[in-house]
Amino acid sequence: MQNVKITSSLTFKSLYMIKSKFSLLLFVTIILGSCKDGDDVVLKNQYVAFTFKKGSYSLTGLTDLTTKKEHIIPDSSANELWKLSFSKDEKIISISNNLSQPGKGDIVKNNIGGQSLRILWDNLGLPELKDVKVEVVINLPEKSGIADWHINVINESKEWGLWEVNFPRVSGLLDSCNYDVYGSFGNRNGRSESWGALYKGYHGRLDLLYPDGWGNMSMQFIGANSGSNGVYMATHDPRAWRKSFVIEPGKEFYIKVNAENMGIAGSGFNDPFSFMFGVFQGDWLTAAKIYRKFAITAPWVAKGKVSEATSTPQSFKDVALWFRGWNYPVSDPVEYKRILETWKKAKEFFGVPLGLHWYNWNIYPFDTHYPHFSPAKKGVKEFTHQLTDMGVVVMPYINGRIVDKANEDISEFLPYAAKKSDDGSTYEEIYGNGKPQMVMCPTSIPYQDTIVKTIERLADETGVNSVYIDQIAAAPSNLCFDKSHGHPLGGGSYWIDGYRQMLGKVQKIAHGNGRDLSITSECTAEPYMDSFDGYLMVNPRSDKSIPLLPAVYSGYAIYFASWEKSMSLTDSRFIAILGRDVLWGCKPGWFSLDKLFDPQNEKKLDYFRTLGRAHYSARKYFVYGEFLKQFESEEKSEETKMPLQMCTVWRAEDGSIALVIANFTEEEAFFPVDVKLSDYVLDNRKYRKTYDLIKNAESEIKIKDIRINENVALKPLEIKIIEIAR
């Protein structure tokens, strides 16, 4: 038993306000689920126990009390809780809780039915940091194994400024090789992912920057499982600060955050968001649904579900298949006619709404002259009108992030570029053509307005009904140190805020003066979701891919396209990867019509038509519904390392359920389906009928005892979509 201060305070602001009133609080002796035991301080409920070393408050134990599973290796050396770096005149010093003077902690009741551990370090033990204090509050709810962690760095130094925060730092987390690690990992450092990935028995090191839709993390959470014993590591940050997740199983885990006004004397860290860390029972899908509860409250889903997003044109929502046009020679009358006839042929052959992503529509070579795109080539306007009259979504390419350093007017853009330091040096990037490009700071109003005017002119001069803005949802936020821009220096949320401000202007243009444009971007960084109508899924896929994105954002986001080199895949890989994409809700495609109609690609062509019809038939699920579950065949392909058959479960907004079952082989197969309706519907007594959406007829699959349990016969390369309706 212990003396406990009773309070409902949860945040630093409220805790800080009552510090001077502690003498007025009642001290009550009660038995709690949290206790002090020798040199340990334990914060726990019926699901989890967090064990801290008294004095340093390093985390030494993370125990799932449901199964008694311990997730931290015993006797891990150098246990920590936080680490801070401070800067002064290019000098960096670092301090951690276990190098500091002892902290002062107490356990209090909180207003979410659980308890909170509150710790104060008012003496860090370094003379340089004598004016710095650190506060940590860990809020543990009554009915969850995941705690809400907060850190506040109060810096009153006249010389030193905070540079970086590492929190929470956990040594010895996860036994190497014995945990599966998963997250929305991207296409960098040997990873080849778009949807998210699961690495079985992981034993490497991940250093993942967020938000970074191309190379690292689109969503701010990762998870790990040993069997059903899960560890959830996340930030629930509605402002999407730049941060990195670092994990090396068996060694360490921490989240690294750059401070606002990095290195500026007196800068601190004022509890900007929640760090979420703890345990759960389940798997990767369980973790995704935990994150979904936060995600659908974030500002980037403010426009609501896809069905509610009136700013997204219906034509874009309906597209079932995408193609990419590269350097269409529409200025040549002969080629103009040939390409148009190919599109007419495609429209008839596929029988579903189509989209064209058009590169090199303008007079300049690719990746040059940015941000100048107009004028268009001769014939572009006329060809665009021909396609839009056929119902095709025509989406030309522009770039909304970089400026060509070879431009004659580069000096006009230099003040608005992102600066790596206060010496004015800029971020330079070089792509396929070898031309240096300068990264712009998105908070710069003149640059924002340049992009807005570019889109306005493009739409008015060519008549397109969509515009793709490259790189914004793909590239990471940079640290900008230009004081003239008016944003905090270095870290913070200003990069995201700047783009969201710019894209708000773009959306007004997109729907002004009779226009109705869809606006899209590359890759899948979450904080731009309400600014874009769709995300281009350009990264490769692998056998390690898992559908984390649709598990979290199905019904709120539209994902489209396939890996850009899909046509170079073998037929088996093409079928397995694109087929799986469709089962995960993606609108597939993004390759050349001419290449697809090449006789040597006949099998790919036929299967692509199957995919288009499947997606369009089930768009009430794939576009507007929620991804609920995935089942796979135990047998895998030797070539692709992927399942031979797969089934996904979706729920529509009207409560209907769909089983989407695919056979990726060229042989007949049986797939065992065992679905208990009560797992997916609110009132399973009302679900009596099954309907085949592909055949547009009643299905032979029957519901027995509020359950579907049978071997479903599948023809070669067949996709069945079975609707379970009232």
Secondary structure, 3 states (H helix, E strand, C coil): CEEEECCCCCCHHHHHHCHHHHHHCCEEEECCCCEEECCEEEEECCCEEEEEECCCCCEEEEEECCCCEECECCCCCCCCCCEEEEEECCEEEEEECCCCCCCEEEEEECCCCCEEEEEEECCCCCHHHCCEEEEEEEEECCCCCEEEEEEEEEECCCCCEEEEEECCCEECECCCCCCEEEEEECCCCCCCCCCCEEECCCCCCEEEEECCCCCCEEEEEEEEEECCEEEEEEEECCCCCCEEEEEECCCEEEEEEECECCCCCCCCEECCCEEEEEEEECCHHHHHHHHHHHHCCCHHHCCCCHHHCCCCCHHHHHCCEEEEEECCCCCCHHHHHHHHHHHHHHHHHHCCCEEEEEECCECCCCCCCCCCCCCECCCHHHHHHHHHHCCCEEEEEEECCEEECCCCCHHHHHHHECECCCCCCECEEECCCCCEEEEECCCCHHHHHHHHHHHHHHHHHHCCCEEEEECCCCCCCCCECCHHHCCCCECCCHHHHHHHHHHHHHHHHHCCCCCCCEEEEECCCHHHCCCCCEEECCCCCCCCECCHHHHHHCCCCCEECCCCCHHHCCHHHHHHHHHHHHHCCCECEEECHHHHCCHHHHHHHHHHHHHHHHHHHCHHHHCCCEEEEEEECCCECCCCCCECEEEEEEECCCCCEEEEEEECCCCCEEEEEEEEHHHCCCCHHHCCEEEECCCCEECCCCCCCCEEEEEEEECCCCEEEEEEEC
